[in-house]
Amino acid sequence: MTTFAEMEALVIAQTRRPEIPAITQAAIRSATLRAHHVDFFPRDQASAPVTYVVDSSANYYDLPNISSTLPRLRSLKFINGLDNASFRPVEKLEYRDSDDAYDNDGQLRRSCYTLIGDTLRVWPQLATGRLEAWYYQNPLTAGLTYNSWIADLYPDEVAQWAAGIVWARTGFAEMAQDTMRTHVGPFKEMLVASHLLGNVA
């Protein structure tokens, strides 16, 4: 597992700028996050339980501060309603825009969800009080907890990306552009080609 200190050493070996640790560390965090945001990779998926109190008169349920419930939430993939006893899925909720809660006949849609700021709003067909949220999770980019499967597999490429960011932030625009063109662009293409699918046919 690549540590933050190891990544920092790799970046400094590229930039030869040990005297600017704050810029180097910020660049590592930025490059790591950008690498994971190249696409929605299966290895960034996570799931977590979400509970709510069932109310027989409720048309929908609001679950505030969903980013606190789903650690490092980047984007929701889908949500299942679960049976409260067996935890087996009883329905799959689909995403709807907040202004699409009603169908063409004026009927409230069911089995769907939306996000309103940091609030998850769900319209379950079968309100059980328990959901399972599948979502894409951002990597851990802080120093002591640094954890990125991309940095583990490709430490030199992430370090090169971070070095390009350091050069851009310290006034070496031409070096930064060259790095983005010759290293980062091909690295992005390789990530998509190698890691986008969860299975190979």
C-alpha positions in Angstrom: 0.0 0.0 0.0 1.4 3.4 -1.0 1.7 5.8 1.9 1.4 9.5 1.7 5.0 9.9 2.7 6.1 7.6 -0.1 4.0 9.5 -2.6 5.5 12.8 -1.4 9.0 11.4 -1.9 8.1 10.3 -5.5 6.7 13.8 -6.3 9.8 15.6 -4.8 12.0 13.3 -6.9 10.2 14.7 -10.0 10.0 18.3 -9.0 13.2 18.6 -7.0 11.3 21.1 -4.8 11.5 19.8 -1.2 11.2 23.4 0.2 7.5 23.6 -0.7 5.8 20.8 1.2 2.4 22.4 1.5 2.1 22.8 -2.3 3.4 19.2 -2.8 1.0 17.7 -0.3 -2.0 19.7 -1.8 -0.9 18.5 -5.3 -0.9 14.8 -4.1 -4.4 15.1 -2.7 -5.6 16.8 -5.9 -3.9 14.3 -8.3 -5.3 11.4 -6.3 -8.8 12.7 -6.3 -8.6 13.6 -10.0 -7.4 10.1 -10.9 -10.4 8.6 -9.2 -12.7 11.1 -10.9 -11.5 10.1 -14.4 -14.6 7.8 -14.5 -16.9 5.8 -12.2 -14.7 2.8 -11.4 -16.2 -0.4 -9.9 -13.4 -0.4 -7.3 -14.7 2.9 -5.9 -18.1 1.5 -5.1 -19.3 1.0 -1.6 -22.5 0.3 0.2 -24.0 1.4 3.5 -27.2 0.9 5.4 -29.6 3.9 5.7 -32.5 3.8 8.2 -35.6 6.0 8.7 -38.7 5.9 10.8 -41.8 4.6 9.0 -44.8 6.9 9.1 -48.0 5.6 7.5 -49.1 9.1 6.5 -45.8 10.1 4.8 -45.6 10.5 1.0 -41.8 10.6 1.1 -38.9 10.5 3.6 -36.1 13.0 3.9 -32.8 11.8 5.2 -30.7 14.9 5.9 -26.8 15.0 6.0 -26.5 11.9 3.7 -22.8 12.6 3.2 -22.3 11.9 6.9 -24.1 8.6 6.6 -22.2 7.6 3.4 -18.5 8.3 4.1 -16.7 10.2 1.3 -19.8 10.2 -0.9 -19.1 11.1 -4.5 -22.2 10.0 -6.3 -25.1 7.6 -5.6 -25.4 4.5 -7.9 -28.7 3.0 -6.7 -30.7 2.4 -3.6 -32.5 -0.8 -2.5 -35.3 -0.9 -0.1 -34.6 -3.8 2.3 -36.9 -6.1 4.4 -36.4 -5.1 8.0 -36.1 -8.7 9.3 -34.2 -10.5 6.5 -32.3 -7.5 5.0 -33.2 -8.8 1.6 -34.0 -6.3 -1.2 -37.7 -5.7 -1.7 -37.5 -2.9 -4.2 -34.9 -1.0 -6.2 -35.3 2.8 -6.2 -34.4 4.7 -9.3 -33.1 8.3 -9.4 -35.4 11.1 -10.4 -34.7 14.8 -10.7 -36.4 16.7 -7.9 -38.9 18.3 -10.4 -39.9 14.9 -11.7 -41.6 13.5 -8.6 -45.0 13.4 -10.4 -45.9 11.5 -13.6 -47.9 12.9 -16.5 -51.2 12.1 -14.8 -50.2 14.0 -11.7 -49.6 10.9 -9.6 -46.7 10.8 -7.1 -44.0 8.5 -8.4 -42.9 5.5 -6.2 -39.7 3.5 -5.9 -37.5 6.5 -6.6 -35.2 8.9 -4.9 -33.5 12.3 -5.4 -30.9 14.5 -3.8 -31.8 18.0 -2.5 -28.5 19.5 -1.4 -27.2 17.0 1.2 -30.7 15.6 1.8 -31.7 12.2 0.4 -35.4 12.1 -0.4 -37.0 8.7 -1.0 -40.4 7.7 -2.3 -40.6 4.0 -1.4 -43.4 1.8 -2.7 -42.9 -0.4 0.4 -41.7 1.7 3.4 -39.7 -0.7 5.6 -37.5 1.8 7.4 -34.3 0.3 6.0 -32.4 1.1 2.8 -29.1 0.0 1.3 -27.3 2.7 -0.6 -24.7 1.8 -3.3 -22.5 4.7 -4.1 -19.1 5.8 -5.5 -16.7 6.7 -2.8 -13.8 9.2 -2.9 -10.4 8.0 -1.8 -8.8 8.9 1.5 -6.3 11.7 0.7 -5.3 12.9 4.1 -1.7 12.1 5.2 -1.9 9.4 7.8 -5.0 7.7 6.4 -4.1 8.0 2.7 -5.6 5.1 0.8 -6.0 4.9 -3.0 -6.1 1.7 -5.0 -4.9 3.8 -8.0 -1.9 5.1 -6.1 -1.2 1.5 -4.9 -1.2 0.2 -8.5 0.3 3.3 -10.2 2.4 5.3 -7.7 4.7 6.8 -10.4 1.9 7.9 -12.6 0.0 9.6 -9.7 3.3 11.2 -8.6 3.9 12.5 -12.1 0.3 14.0 -12.2 1.0 15.6 -8.8 4.3 17.0 -10.1 2.5 18.6 -13.0 0.2 20.3 -10.5 3.1 21.5 -8.5 4.7 23.0 -11.7 1.4 24.7 -12.6 1.1 26.2 -9.2 4.7 27.5 -9.1 4.8 29.2 -12.4 6.2 26.5 -14.7 3.2 26.4 -17.1 5.1 24.9 -20.0 6.4 22.0 -17.9 2.9 21.4 -16.4 1.3 21.4 -19.9 3.9 18.9 -21.2 3.3 16.6 -18.2 -0.5 16.7 -18.8 0.0 16.0 -22.5 2.7 13.3 -22.3 1.9 11.6 -19.0 -1.5 12.4 -17.5 -3.5 12.1 -20.8 -2.3 8.6 -21.6 -2.6 7.6 -17.9 -6.3 8.6 -17.9 -6.9 6.5 -21.1 -5.1 3.5 -19.5 -7.2 3.8 -16.4 -10.5 3.7 -18.4 -9.2 0.9 -20.6 -8.0 -1.2 -17.7 -10.4 -0.6 -14.8 -13.7 0.7 -16.0 -15.4 -2.7 -16.3 -16.0 -4.9 -13.3 -15.8 -8.1 -15.3 -14.3 -9.1 -18.6 -16.5 -11.0 -21.2 
